[in-house]
């Protein structure tokens, strides 16, 4: 696999600083039941990196000590982690909003037969990947049969109340472009998704989030192999919008890797760029028990243009209307 970091390290991206910490985004490990072309984590069934139990306990300690509003669980497939359900249940018992970044097909893996019911009982917010409402496009991007399983999973989540009015069970979907171009207008694409998924499958959901593909890991390597890396970076830079800087997710979020090390975002995590806390060693979860982050500089490189191009991109979707 080609490394993109040498091509991203030198940058003229504007300096940005942190605001108050609101969200702890925790990568529980890189193991996944899928292998997707656009995956910036390079996750897959053969990855063995998983957070240990002591670090999971430290996640819970930090959530309580800092009274954080949200924990955002990701991977890989976070549900494959042996302590996923314990982490969810204890965080919810502490009043923390829990987000599960779900690939949908995980609901059909052995041992996960009651996963949807567990998520509903804990009132976990599900953000589910569905890069298109077309079976052909999804299966090309994520693997044969993935679309059919995803539709079955969404129907099951709907049957439990997810995505329905007045249930409080939130179901958002995520769109990633299938190639080296920017996502379309989020609001218009959401309208298309809702129309097509309901008309053909009877599926409903709350919101659609459009995310730009980052020129790192598997997607970045593919760009280099196809000779498209420079063109994609030019696209991102040509569409830079300074108005998106204010809403960047890295300003109020900290990304935690499977070993407990801290990063400004999960893209920096994948590039091995640690969060700066004015200490010589790598910042770790335990530092969040006493460290103040407001005003601290955020580590940037050229991939940051992916979050600020066009309508902007974040874990919560577009940054601008």
For each residue, the residues with C-beta under 8 A, 3 or more apart:
1: 42 217 218 221
2: 220 221 224 225
3: 6 221
4: 7 8 215 216 217 220 221 223 224 229 303
5: 8 9 216 271 272 301
6: 3 9
7: 4 215 224 229 233 302
8: 4 5 11 215 216 271 301 302 303
9: 5 6 301 302
10: 302
11: 8 300 301 302 304
12:
13: 300 301 302 304 305
14: 242 245 300
15: 297 300
16: 245 248 250 251 297 298 300
17: 251 295 296 297 298
18: 21 250 251 252 293 294 295 296 297 298
19: 251 252 294
20: 252 293 294
21: 18 24 66 68 252 253 254 288 293
22: 68 69 70 252 253
23: 68 69 70 71 72 249 252 253 254
24: 21 59 62 63 68 70 71 72 253 254 256 288
25: 71 72 74 253 254 255 256 265 266 315
26: 51 59 71 72 73 74 78 256
27: 30 41 51 74 75 76 78 255 256 257 258 266 269
28: 50 51 56 73 74 75 76 78 81 83 84 87 258
29: 47 49 50 51 75 76 78 80 81 258
30: 27 41 42 43 44 47 49 75 76 258
31: 43 44 45 47 48 49 50 75 76 77 80
32: 35 39 41 43 44 45 47 75 76 77 80 103
33: 45 77 80 103 105 106 109
34: 43 44 77 103 105 142 143 146
35: 32 39 43 44 45 143
36: 39 43 141 142 143 218
37: 141 142 218 219 222
38: 131 141 176 177 178 213 218 219
39: 32 35 36 42 43 44 217 218 219
40: 213 214 216 217 218 219 220 266 267 270
41: 27 30 32 75 76 217 266 270
42: 1 30 39 47 217 218 270
43: 30 31 32 34 35 36 39 47 75 76 77
44: 30 31 32 34 35 39 47
45: 31 32 33 35
46:
47: 29 30 31 32 42 43 44 76
48: 31
49: 29 30 31 258
50: 28 29 31 81 82 258
51: 26 27 28 29 55 56 81 83 258 259 260
52: 55 56
53: 56 57 83
54: 57 58
55: 51 52 58 59 258 259 260 285
56: 28 51 52 53 59 60 83 86 87
57: 53 54 60 61
58: 54 55 61 62 260 285 286
59: 24 26 55 56 62 63 71 87 256 285
60: 56 57 63 64 87 90 91 94
61: 57 58 64 65 289
62: 24 58 59 65 66 68 285 288 289
63: 24 59 60 66 68 71 91 94 96
64: 60 61 67 94
65: 61 62 288 289
66: 21 62 63 288 289
67: 64
68: 21 22 23 24 62 63 71 96
69: 22 23 96 97
70: 22 23 24 96 97 98 99
71: 23 24 25 26 59 63 68 87 91 96 97 98 99
72: 23 24 25 26 99 101 253 315
73: 26 28 78 84 87 88 98 99 100 101
74: 25 26 27 28 78 101 266
75: 27 28 29 30 31 32 41 43 78 79 80 81 101
76: 27 28 29 30 31 32 41 43 47 80
77: 31 32 33 34 43 80 102 103 106 109
78: 26 27 28 29 73 74 75 81 84 100 101
79: 75 84 100 102 106 112 115
80: 29 31 32 33 75 76 77 84 106 109
81: 28 29 50 51 75 78 84 87
82: 50
83: 28 51 53 56 86 87
84: 28 73 78 79 80 81 87 88
85: 88 89 118
86: 56 83 89 90
87: 28 56 59 60 71 73 81 83 84 90 91
88: 73 84 85 91 92 98 100 118 119 122 124
89: 85 86 92 93 122
90: 60 86 87 93 94
91: 60 63 71 87 88 94 96 98
92: 88 89 95 96 98 122 123 124
93: 89 90
94: 60 63 64 90 91
95: 92
96: 63 68 69 70 71 91 92
97: 69 70 71 125
98: 70 71 73 88 91 92 122 124 125
99: 70 71 72 73 124 125 126 127
100: 73 78 79 88 119 124 125 126 127
101: 72 73 74 75 78 127 129
102: 77 79 106 107 119 126 127 128 129
103: 32 33 34 77 106 128 129
104: 107 128 129 130 149 150 153 154
105: 33 34 108 109 146 149 150 153
106: 33 77 79 80 102 103 109 112 115
107: 102 104 112 115 116 153 156
108: 105 112 149 152 153
109: 33 77 80 105 106 112
110: 113
111:
112: 79 106 107 108 109 115
113: 110
114: 117 118
115: 79 106 107 112 118 119
116: 107 119 120 153 156 157 160
117: 114 120 121 160
118: 85 88 114 115 121 122
119: 88 100 102 115 116 122 124 126
120: 116 117 123 124 157 160 161 162 169
121: 117 118
122: 88 89 92 98 118 119
123: 92 120 168 169
124: 88 92 98 99 100 119 120
125: 97 98 99 100 170 172
126: 99 100 102 119 157 162 169 170 171 172
127: 99 100 101 102 172 173 174 209 315
128: 102 103 104 150 153 154 157 171 172 173 174 205
129: 101 102 103 104 142 173 174 176
130: 104 133 138 150 154 173 174 175 193
131: 38 137 138 141 142 174 175 176 177 178
132: 137 138 141 175 178
133: 130 192 193 196 197 200
134: 137 138 147
135: 138 139 147 148
136: 139 140
137: 131 132 134 140 141 178
138: 130 131 132 134 135 141 142 146 147 150
139: 135 136 142 143 144 145 146 147
140: 136 137 178
141: 36 37 38 131 132 137 138 176 178
142: 34 36 37 129 131 138 139 146 147
143: 34 35 36 139 146
144: 139
145: 139 148 149
146: 34 105 138 139 142 143 149 150
147: 134 135 138 139 142 150 151
148: 135 145 151 152
149: 104 105 108 145 146 152 153
150: 104 105 128 130 138 146 147 153 154
151: 147 148 154 155 201 203
152: 108 148 149 155 156
153: 104 105 107 108 116 128 149 150 156 157
154: 104 128 130 150 151 157 158 171 197 201 203 205
155: 151 152 158 159 201 202 203
156: 107 116 152 153 159 160
157: 116 120 126 128 153 154 160 162 163 169 171
158: 154 155 161 162 163 164 171 202 203 204
159: 155 156
160: 116 117 120 156 157 169
161: 120 158 164 167 169
162: 120 126 157 158 167 169 170 171 205
163: 157 158 169 170 171 203 204 205 206
164: 158 161 167 169 204
165:
166:
167: 161 162 164
168: 123
169: 120 123 126 157 160 161 162 163 164
170: 125 126 162 163 206
171: 126 128 154 157 158 162 163 205 206
172: 125 126 127 128 205 206 207 208 209 317
173: 127 128 129 130 193 205 207 208 209
174: 127 128 129 130 131 208 209 210 211 317
175: 130 131 132 183 189 193 208 209 210 211
176: 38 129 131 141 183 211 212 213
177: 38 131 180 181 182 183 212 213
178: 38 131 132 137 140 141
179:
180: 177 213 223 228 231 232 235
181: 177 235
182: 177 212 235 236 239 309 310
183: 175 176 177 186 189 210 211 212 310 311 313 318
184: 188 189 210
185: 188 189 311
186: 183 189 190 208 209 210 311 317 318
187: 190 191 321
188: 184 185 191 192
189: 175 183 184 185 186 192 193 208 210
190: 186 187 193 194 207 208
191: 187 188 194 195
192: 133 188 189 195 196
193: 130 133 173 175 189 190 196 197 205 208
194: 190 191 197 198 204 205 208
195: 191 192 198 199
196: 133 192 193 199 200
197: 133 154 193 194 200 201 203 204 205
198: 194 195 201 202 203 204
199: 195 196
200: 133 196 197
201: 151 154 155 197 198
202: 155 158 198
203: 151 154 155 158 163 197 198
204: 158 163 164 194 197 198
205: 128 154 162 163 171 172 173 193 194 197 208
206: 163 170 171 172
207: 172 173 190 317
208: 172 173 174 175 186 189 190 193 194 205 317
209: 127 172 173 174 175 186 315 316 317 318
210: 174 175 183 184 186 189 311 313 317 318
211: 174 175 176 183 313 314 315 317
212: 176 177 182 183 236 306 307 309 310 313
213: 38 40 176 177 180 219 306
214: 40 217 219 220 267 303 306
215: 4 7 8 219 220 223 229 232 233 236 302 303 306
216: 4 5 8 40 219 220 267 270 271 303
217: 1 4 39 40 41 42 214 220 221 270
218: 1 36 37 38 39 40 42 221 222
219: 37 38 39 40 213 214 215 216 222 223
220: 2 4 40 214 215 216 217 223 224 229
221: 1 2 3 4 217 218 224 225
222: 37 218 219 225 226
223: 4 180 215 219 220 226 228 229 232
224: 2 4 7 220 221 227 228 229
225: 2 221 222
226: 222 223
227: 224
228: 180 223 224 231 232
229: 4 7 215 220 223 224 232 233
230: 233 234
231: 180 228 234 235
232: 180 215 223 228 229 235 236
233: 7 215 229 230 236 237 302 305
234: 230 231 237 238
235: 180 181 182 231 232 238 239 309
236: 182 212 215 232 233 239 240 305 306 309
237: 233 234 240 302 305 309
238: 234 235
239: 182 235 236 309 310
240: 236 237 305 308 309
241: 244 308 309 310 311 312 320
242: 14 245 308
243: 246 320
244: 241 247 248 307 308 311 312 319 320
245: 14 16 242 248 308
246: 243 251
247: 244 251 312 314 319 320
248: 16 244 245 251 307 308 312 314 319
249: 23 252 253 265 307 314 315 316
250: 16 18 253 264 265 268 298 307
251: 16 17 18 19 246 247 248 298
252: 18 19 20 21 22 23 249
253: 21 22 23 24 25 72 249 250 265 315
254: 21 23 24 25 262 263 264 275 288 293
255: 25 27 262 263 264 265 266 268 269 275
256: 24 25 26 27 59 260 261 262 263 285
257: 27 260 261 263 269
258: 27 28 29 30 49 50 51 55
259: 51 55
260: 51 55 58 256 257 284 285 286
261: 256 257 269 274 282 283 284 285
262: 254 255 256 274 275 277 282 283 284 285 287 288
263: 254 255 256 257 266 268 269 273 274 275 299
264: 250 254 255 268 273 275 298 299
265: 25 249 250 253 255 268 269
266: 25 27 40 41 74 255 263 269 270
267: 40 214 216 270 271 303 306
268: 250 255 263 264 265 271 273 274 275 299 301
269: 27 255 257 261 263 265 266 272 273
270: 40 41 42 216 217 266 267
271: 5 8 216 267 268 301 303
272: 5 269
273: 263 264 268 269 299 301
274: 261 262 263 268 282 283 299
275: 254 255 262 263 264 268 283 296 299
276: 283 296 297 299
277: 262 283 287 291 293 296
278: 296
279: 283 287
280:
281: 284
282: 261 262 274
283: 261 262 274 275 276 277 279 287 291
284: 260 261 262 281 287
285: 55 58 59 62 256 260 261 262 288
286: 58 260 289
287: 262 277 279 283 284 290 291
288: 21 24 62 65 66 254 262 285 291
289: 61 62 65 66 286
290: 287
291: 277 283 287 288
292: 296
293: 18 20 21 254 277 296
294: 18 19 20
295: 17 18
296: 17 18 275 276 277 278 292 293
297: 15 16 17 18 276
298: 16 17 18 250 251 264
299: 263 264 268 273 274 275 276
300: 11 13 14 15 16 304
301: 5 8 9 11 13 268 271 273 304
302: 7 8 9 10 11 13 215 233 237 305
303: 4 8 214 215 216 267 271 306
304: 11 13 300 301 307 308
305: 13 233 236 237 240 302 308 309
306: 212 213 214 215 236 267 303 309 313
307: 212 244 248 249 250 304 312 313 314 319
308: 240 241 242 244 245 248 304 305 312 319
309: 182 212 235 236 237 239 240 241 305 306 312 313
310: 182 183 212 239 241
311: 183 185 186 210 241 244 318 319 320 321
312: 241 244 247 248 307 308 309 318 319 320
313: 183 210 211 212 306 307 309 317 318 319
314: 211 247 248 249 307 317 318 319
315: 25 72 127 209 211 249 253
316: 209 249
317: 172 174 186 207 208 209 210 211 313 314
318: 183 186 209 210 311 312 313 314 321
319: 244 247 248 307 308 311 312 313 314
320: 241 243 244 247 311 312
321: 187 311 318
